[in-house]
């Protein structure tokens, strides 16, 4: 720690550009004089801000650049009725990280779901489940059978489907169609994803 400067613990964050252990010696006096308040936001708020900017504004912004939007959204009441300007800066985000972020966003919004369907391990059942998903408008991206680790009867199988849907309501329709046909369906939860 540099003499007289506060020190903050560091943890992994999307906002790497503003994640510093100690503020700069030149910047700190300016911040003390001109900044009225500093707002903290959670990682999921930064993720959501990056995705919103990407999807709505068609703009790629790194975590530190999206922190301002995350703060405005997290503390809405503080900004109601005020003119607010956000500086959107920095597109320095790793493409692999961005791809995971997009997938997580699709899971959060239930436009991508993973369901586990229990069924008798007999010809025609997988085709029937797949047809029901298609008839309900779901797009199957992946299918994986699970026999060895399944708690079901040895005469049954679990099939995991990763499915594209339009939104949470549509995802619920897909699940309902399968259950109505007698299939056991369990929605596998992603980070922040609630069940049906």
N, C-alpha and C positions, 0 to 999 in steps of 0.2 A: 504494500500500500504506500502510495506517495504521501508525504507528510501533509496533513490537514485536509485531505480529500476523502469523502465517504467511499466505502467499498461495498459493492453488492455481490451476492453469490451468483455464479453463472450456472445455468442449466441448459440443456438442449432446447433450441427454439428455432422457429421458422424466421424470426426477425433477427437474424445474425448481424445485420448491419447496424443495429442499435443495441446489441447485447454487449455491453462493455462492463468490465469489473469496476473501473473507476472513470468518472467523467474527465474529459480533457481539461488541462489547466487553463487553456484559453477560453474554452466554451463555458465552463462552470460559472464564472462571474457574469457572463452575458445571460445565461439561463436564470441565475438568481435575480438579476435585475429586471428581466423582461418577461419571464414565464410565470403566469399566474397559478398554474396547476399542472400536474403530470398525472395522466390517467393510465392505469394498468389494465391490460386486456389478457384474456386467456388464449391459449394456443388455438383452440377450436374457433374462436372469433377471428383470428388472423387467417386460418384456413378458409373460413367462409368468405372473408373479405377478398382474398386472392381469387377464389372461385367466382364470386359475384363480378369482380372486375373482368375476369376472363370471359365469362358467359354473357354478361350484359353489355359491357363496354368493349369487348373484344381486345382487351389490353392485358399484356403479361406484366405483372408487377411482383417483385420479390416481397418476402414477408415484412421487412422493415418499411417498405414503401406502402404496404397495405395496412399497416398498424393504425394509421389515422382513420381510415374508413371503419376499421374494427372498433375503434374507440367511439366514434360517432354512433355506431349502431348499438354498442353495448351501453352507452350512456345517453340514449335518445332524449330523455327528459331535459337534460342540460342544454340541448341544442334546439329545442322546439321554438319556432318563431324567430330564430336568428339566422343571419346569413353566414354560411360556413364555406370556407375554401379549403380544399384538401390538395396537398402536393403529392402527386403520384409519381414516384421516382423509382428507378432501379429495376431492371429486368434481369438481374443477375440471379436467376433461380435455376438450379440443376434440372435438366429435362427428366431425369429419372424420378426425382422428387416431385416434380410437377405432374408426371403421369400417375404416381401413387395418390397425390392430392386429388386429382380429377376422379380417379376410381373411388376414393373415399367419399367424395362429394356425391357421386352417383349412388353409393350405398346409403349415405345419410338421407338423401331425398327419395330413396326407394325406387330409383330408376334402374337400379341393379340390385337384384335380390338373389340370395342363395337359400334354396329350400331343400329339406331332406324329406323324401317321400318313402314311406314304408309300404311294401307291397309283397304279395306272394311271388316267389321266384319261379314264375311259370311263363311260357310264351304268351305274348300279347299284352302283358301288363305294362311294360315299358312303352310300347307303342300307344296304348290307350292313354297313359299319363301324358306322353308327349303331344298327342293329338288334342287333349283337353287344354293343355297350355297354349298350343297354337290357336285353337278356336277362341280362347279368351283373349287373344292378341299379344301373348307373350312371345318373345324371341329367345329361344334357347341358345346360349353361347357355349355351355359346357355341360357334359353329363359324366358322372362317375359312380360306378357301382361300389357298394361297401358290403361285403359279406363277412369277412374274417373278424372285423371289430364291431359288428352289429350286435346289439342286445336282443334283436328279434329272433324268432324261431329259425332253426336251420333251413326251414322250407321257405323262408322269407328273405328279402334283401332290402337294403336301404339304397336309394338312388339320390345323389345330390345333383340338383339342377342349378346352374347359374343362368338367370333369366333377365333380359332387358324388359323394362316396363315403361309406361309413360309417366307415372307418378305413384304416390302411395296408394291412392284410391284404386288405380288400375292393378297394382301389385296385390291388393287385398282381393280383388275380383278373381285373379288367377288362382290364389290360394283357396278361395271359396269354391270355385269350380271343381278343383281337385277333391276337396273335402266332401262336396255334394255327391261325388261319384264313389265315395267310400274309401278314398285313400287317406292314410294317416299322413299328415303334413306338419312338419316343424320348420319354422322360419329360423335360419341360422343368423344370429345377430352379428352385425359388424359394429365398429366403433360408433356409438351414438345412435344406433338404429333400434327403434322400438318394434315390437312384434305386432301381429294382427290378432 
